[in-house]
């Protein structure tokens, strides 16, 4: 089981990114795999935010086009969306206690890490080095593979 992070999805969808091909291959491999892999709703919304933002992409997508990409990924029979369980707040406190100096933008990553811990998922495809701060995760950069 693994999670695909927003930055990998964005690079997979955006041909203008230097490492597009490596990320596209990683997402395609996930789509055809038989073992479960996941996104979260915050990952999906962040993808929509970035891909439609005129100050982020030189050629922003329409919201409809960005959503169509997410749907094309989630249609994979082995794909799922991680949801918080009744133990989410307990695990959040654990992660906050175990990981010093959490504040600001990294809290989005904290949410992803907590969801992963809740569901017993260790691996994440991401280019975001902040995930190395969570010792219970195995960070896989599809570009470095």
ChimeraX attribute file (.defattr): number of C-alpha atoms within 10 A of each C-alpha:
attribute: neighborCount
match mode: 1-to-1
recipient: residues
	/A:1	16
	/A:2	22
	/A:3	27
	/A:4	20
	/A:5	23
	/A:6	23
	/A:7	18
	/A:8	25
	/A:9	24
	/A:10	21
	/A:11	20
	/A:12	22
	/A:13	20
	/A:14	20
	/A:15	12
	/A:16	12
	/A:17	12
	/A:18	11
	/A:19	16
	/A:20	19
	/A:21	17
	/A:22	18
	/A:23	26
	/A:24	20
	/A:25	14
	/A:26	20
	/A:27	21
	/A:28	14
	/A:29	11
	/A:30	21
	/A:31	20
	/A:32	12
	/A:33	14
	/A:34	13
	/A:35	12
	/A:36	16
	/A:37	23
	/A:38	22
	/A:39	24
	/A:40	21
	/A:41	13
	/A:42	18
	/A:43	24
	/A:44	18
	/A:45	15
	/A:46	17
	/A:47	22
	/A:48	22
	/A:49	16
	/A:50	18
	/A:51	24
	/A:52	19
	/A:53	15
	/A:54	12
	/A:55	10
	/A:56	11
	/A:57	13
	/A:58	10
	/A:59	13
	/A:60	17
	/A:61	18
	/A:62	13
	/A:63	13
	/A:64	11
	/A:65	14
	/A:66	21
	/A:67	17
	/A:68	12
	/A:69	16
	/A:70	19
	/A:71	12
	/A:72	10
	/A:73	19
	/A:74	17
	/A:75	11
	/A:76	17
	/A:77	14
	/A:78	16
	/A:79	22
	/A:80	16
	/A:81	14
	/A:82	19
	/A:83	15
	/A:84	14
	/A:85	11
	/A:86	9
	/A:87	11
	/A:88	16
	/A:89	12
	/A:90	11
	/A:91	17
	/A:92	18
	/A:93	12
	/A:94	12
	/A:95	19
	/A:96	15
	/A:97	11
	/A:98	12
	/A:99	13
	/A:100	9
	/A:101	9
	/A:102	14
	/A:103	10
	/A:104	7
	/A:105	8
	/A:106	13
	/A:107	12
	/A:108	13
	/A:109	19
	/A:110	21
	/A:111	18
	/A:112	22
	/A:113	23
	/A:114	24
	/A:115	22
	/A:116	25
	/A:117	17
	/A:118	19
	/A:119	13
	/A:120	12
	/A:121	20
	/A:122	16
	/A:123	17
	/A:124	25
	/A:125	22
	/A:126	21
	/A:127	19
	/A:128	16
	/A:129	10
	/A:130	12
	/A:131	20
	/A:132	12
	/A:133	16
	/A:134	16
	/A:135	11
	/A:136	16
	/A:137	17
	/A:138	15
	/A:139	22
	/A:140	19
	/A:141	17
	/A:142	19
	/A:143	17
	/A:144	8
	/A:145	7
